[in-house]
Amino acid sequence: MQEITCFKAYDVRGRVPDQLNEEIARRIGRAYAEVVKPQQVVVGHDIRLSSESIKAAVTQGLLEQGVDVYDIGLCGTEEIYFATSHAGMDGGIAITASHNPKDYNGMKFVREESRPISGDTGLFDIKALAELDEFTSAEKPGQLYPLDTSEAYVQHLLSYVDVASLTPLKIVVDAGNGGAGRVVDLLEPHLPFEFIKLHHEADGNFPNGVPNPLLPENRKAAIAAVREHNADLGLGWDGDFDRCFFFDENGSFIEGYYVVGLLAAAFLRQQGPARIVHDPRLTWNTVDIVQSLGGVAVQSKTGHAFIKERMRLENAVYGGEMSAHHYFRDFAYCDSGMIPWLLVTGLISSGGEPLSHLVAERMEAYPCSGEINRTIEDPAVVLAKVEAVYAEQAEAVDRVDGLSMAMERWRFNLRMSNTEPVVRLNVESRADQSLMEAKTAELLKLIDA
């Protein structure tokens, strides 16, 4: 039995064809059917050159196990979430490797009601069965059907804003290599916006590099276009567009941390006191906003499966991670890269203030470092060393996800990657940019030593 190496903590992701290919994909499809035991499953694929063949192989595996498959075609991951929930399916599989290089591919899985499948909820059971490769085909194979949920999906997205009250805005949209372009085009006729479209057509050759706006070099085109066209807003997405990134009217990149606070405030003002789920990496701004508006801030371990589970448990209206994942109760508790920017255009329209003004006060109140990664040989040793250095200063310590330590005027979170020998550092302070920068440098010096 040969190990299949493309299974990660939350999904499947690996190089094609050595880590993931049609034969492995077919076995994964059969194993998914055995673990989840669905009758009907939605499938769809991203723009990668290998995605259609990987999807066809997964579909074949599902059909062999007697599962009916509904194919929504080219899509983003959130369209699988929507179709699974909206159409009452028993599960869904998105063929995507998100922001990985073009020679990678992968899969993201959900079960009924778009509930996530991760390492502790069945993903590794699927891995084990796929590796064993001892399946008995169903007496009656499943049937393959086309499915189009795009109209219902677009109408659901539009339900988050009062379209009639939106003001005409000029918006730069950078789809990276075209993944998000199709949905922007579907929304365009319904909105009073002028879109300046960059890298808009789907191209699995990735001529514009890996689709990841967290990389500063991938922001240059959007920044330049915002400034050139005097746009009101700039937007970027990752490859499967379940994350959305913002640029203000000056072309400045807005850290996802401040967008979490912005959206939390929008929901609380609209719906009254509610629960908001957030991750532990950067917290003070979010907690301050939520509590000031009568809500309850609930901390969850980082990662989409943990956030979604906690949101269901708390009946939270919204959940946000500083990594630009935003989750919505009315979107089956799933993350969307389209709902956030629609909400932000509503905020700009209703208040008449540009995006820079909407976040300026919060950025000044809680300046942050943004996430800084360091590759090291033994992350656990580093975390222990850092904790020992700051133990006497800390007013609060928690280990919900890695190590979080809060002092009177500043705090940090240091956590290990799930998949590589990397530690990820985030630092924030109370209204003191220079203190935040000094403590960030101090911590990095300690880590590097």
Buried (B, 14 or more C-beta within 10 A) or exposed (E): EEEBEBBBBBBBBBBBBEBBBBEBBBBBBBBBBBBBEBEBBBBBBBBBBBBBBBBBBBBBBBBBBBBBBBBBBBBBBBBBBBBBBBBEBBBBBBBBBBBBEBBBBBBBBBBBBBBBBBBEBBBBBBBBBBBEBEBEEEEEBBEBEEBEBBEEBBEBBBEBBEBEEBEEBBBBBBBBBBBBBBBBBBBEEBBEBBBBBBBBEBBBEBEBBBBBBBEEEBBEBBBBBBBEBEBBBBBBBBBBBBBBBBBBBEBBBBBBBBBBBBBBBBBBEEEEEBBBBBBBBBBBBBBBBBEEBEBBBBBBBBBBBBBBBBBBEBEBBBBBBBBBBBBBBEBBBBBBBBBBBBBBBBBBBBEEEBBBEBBBEBBEBBBBBBBBEBEBEEBEEBBEEBBEEBEEEBEEEBEBBBBBBBBEEBBBBBBBBEEEEBBBBBBBBBEBEEBBBBBBEBBBEBBEE
